[in-house]
Amino acid sequence: MLTTGTFLGGVIWVGNKSMSAGRAGEFAAVGLTETLNRMGFETGRLKTGTPARVDKRSIDYSQLEPQPGDDEVRWFSFDPEVWVEREQIPCYLTRTTAETHRLIRENLHLSPVYGGWVDAKGPRYCPSIEDKIVRFADKESHQIFIEPEGRDIPDLYIQGFSTGLPEALQIHLLRSLPGLENCSMLRPAYAVEYDYLPATQCYPTLMTKKIDGLFCAGQINGTTGYEEAAGQGLVAGINAARLCRSQSPVIFTREQSYLGTLIDDLCTKDLREPYRMLTSRSEYRLLLRSDNADQRLTPIGREIGLIDDRRWEIFTRKQANIAAEKERLHETRVKEHDELGRQIAADTQQAIKGSITLADLLRRPGFHYVNLDRYGLSNPDLIQEEREGAEIDIKYSGYIQRQQNQIDQILRQANRPLPADLDYNQIETLSKESREKLSQVRPLTIGQAARTGGVNPADVNALLVYLEIRSRCAETDSRELAKPIPFKV
Ligand SMILES: Cc1cc2nc3c(=O)[nH]c(=O)nc-3n(C[C@H](O)[C@H](O)[C@H](O)COP(=O)(O)OP(=O)(O)OC[C@H]3O[C@@H](n4cnc5c(N)ncnc54)[C@H](O)[C@@H]3O)c2cc1C
């Protein structure tokens, strides 16, 4: 498995000074790119960066705006045993000033990108501060978040302030921010350039197409970000283990998970800049919600042996409680002339005609499960996640159903497999670009082919017609073969 992060041929830049390194103070992986190239892999070069770290004891907090975390703590995991409530430390907000902008504009030529020493593509969604000043030249100020990096260390992460400008200038830039006038810089910001393997060279299991048993995950596949890397590590790890045991691969789909969306995008699209997972990348985002991630993925985890009996019991209990609660909400009615009905109508300023179910009430804009508490109509035995699960399913059921119908329609064609021996160059009805892209990506299904960069709907139609003709010809051939061979005696 290759998970080389920013270390593959890594070079870090601070102003016009560069050195071979994967991260500041760590050696780069040198020579591996050339080996991969010799084996026929295509590699490219990308760039990312990190802001300076500042000593928290050198900041004037009175000039900063506190940015507390959420009042209600949310968890990544659905397993209550790993939930640990701890005091939350706030972040703070400051802003760039006219002085920050002046310093950057006047010294732009000293940055590796604007100085012309680096031309690798950086992440569009995490631009350096000099990029922001150039790209959004009409903005007089940009927000900068001051984030503690740990409870027991003095390091503050200056979010939104990554830069490739020289170290000596960085302290002046930092001190141009309100509250940071006397700050001490613990570590300078830097940019890092590294090699990656466009992931169209991988199957959706993240195994490379060129070498059986070689998997790639994380930044090497052209992504940036912790969650992106962790998700791919999981998929590649599962599939590598299953390959060793001669088990079938596990492929996550777009309509099932962001993980599937991420990997499908990586394996089919020609991405030439660091990829970050955003909710807007999913056409199914009404269905892919954090509240139902367990519903979508825990059964798969159970099937492949990653969910033990304890976790499975927690999961099934939660799903059963949500289902029972939804049934209760659909069956319990509030009547127009009852005391409760009159009170709810008065509070919500919406009449109740005859009677309505609690589910109907929940569908009303502005009415939430928590409002049922006031009338003694909620279920006190449910945990917050179960209350929320029932509410979301009911409140958005119309939209959810509509999206589900769309998915079913697309899936009927999209999951149609593409034969592994298909020679796209022979399909003359496809555009030249499509022939090239499809030969390169080698999609496994019609859906994947449709999402391949450079393949348009007319090409997908042409492909479907070609497959239809091909399967009819194959049927005729097999009927011919099945006929008894005439012979003479
Ligand atoms: C400076 C910096 C700041 C970042 N800040 C953020 C952030 O705030 N939020 C965020 O979401 N993402 C951030 N990222 C991106 C995030 O860190 C990476 O996308 C993510 O860590 C990639 O995970 P990975 O497992 O692919 O690689 P890495 O986490 O980089 O791990 C690669 C590992 O492979 C090892 N390695 C490399 N080559 C070899 C070799 N040949 N032999 C043996 N071992 C090798 C390295 O030592 C390293 O331990 C940042 C990245 C950088 C460089």
The ligand as a Gaussian input file, in Angstrom:
#p B3LYP/6-31G(d) Opt

LIG

0 1
 C        1.653000      21.289000       6.511000
 C        0.324000      20.653000       6.305000
 C       -0.803000      21.089000       6.995000
 C       -2.049000      20.467000       6.808000
 N       -3.165000      20.883000       7.509000
 C       -4.354000      20.241000       7.364000
 C       -5.512000      20.604000       8.109000
 O       -5.496000      21.518000       8.901000
 N       -6.674000      19.915000       7.909000
 C       -6.741000      18.878000       7.049000
 O       -7.813000      18.255000       6.926000
 N       -5.660000      18.507000       6.328000
 C       -4.474000      19.167000       6.465000
 N       -3.387000      18.800000       5.720000
 C       -3.535000      17.724000       4.790000
 C       -3.448000      16.404000       5.538000
 O       -2.407000      16.442000       6.470000
 C       -3.125000      15.329000       4.529000
 O       -4.008000      15.400000       3.428000
 C       -3.268000      13.957000       5.155000
 O       -2.501000      13.855000       6.330000
 C       -2.783000      12.940000       4.148000
 O       -2.760000      11.693000       4.756000
 P       -1.839000      10.570000       4.136000
 O       -2.054000       9.394000       5.016000
 O       -2.097000      10.471000       2.699000
 O       -0.356000      11.127000       4.298000
 P        0.456000      11.672000       5.550000
 O       -0.440000      11.952000       6.707000
 O        1.309000      12.765000       5.040000
 O        1.337000      10.428000       5.943000
 C        2.309000       9.918000       5.066000
 C        3.227000       9.052000       5.909000
 O        3.985000       8.243000       5.042000
 C        5.337000       8.252000       5.466000
 N        6.148000       7.983000       4.264000
 C        6.172000       8.692000       3.113000
 N        6.974000       8.114000       2.218000
 C        7.461000       6.997000       2.804000
 C        8.357000       5.963000       2.378000
 N        8.885000       5.962000       1.159000
 N        8.632000       4.986000       3.250000
 C        8.076000       4.966000       4.482000
 N        7.227000       5.903000       4.931000
 C        6.941000       6.900000       4.111000
 C        5.539000       9.634000       6.051000
 O        6.597000       9.647000       6.968000
 C        4.190000       9.867000       6.740000
 O        4.174000       9.372000       8.051000
 C       -2.141000      19.418000       5.890000
 C       -1.005000      18.992000       5.188000
 C        0.198000      19.613000       5.372000
 C        1.415000      19.146000       4.598000

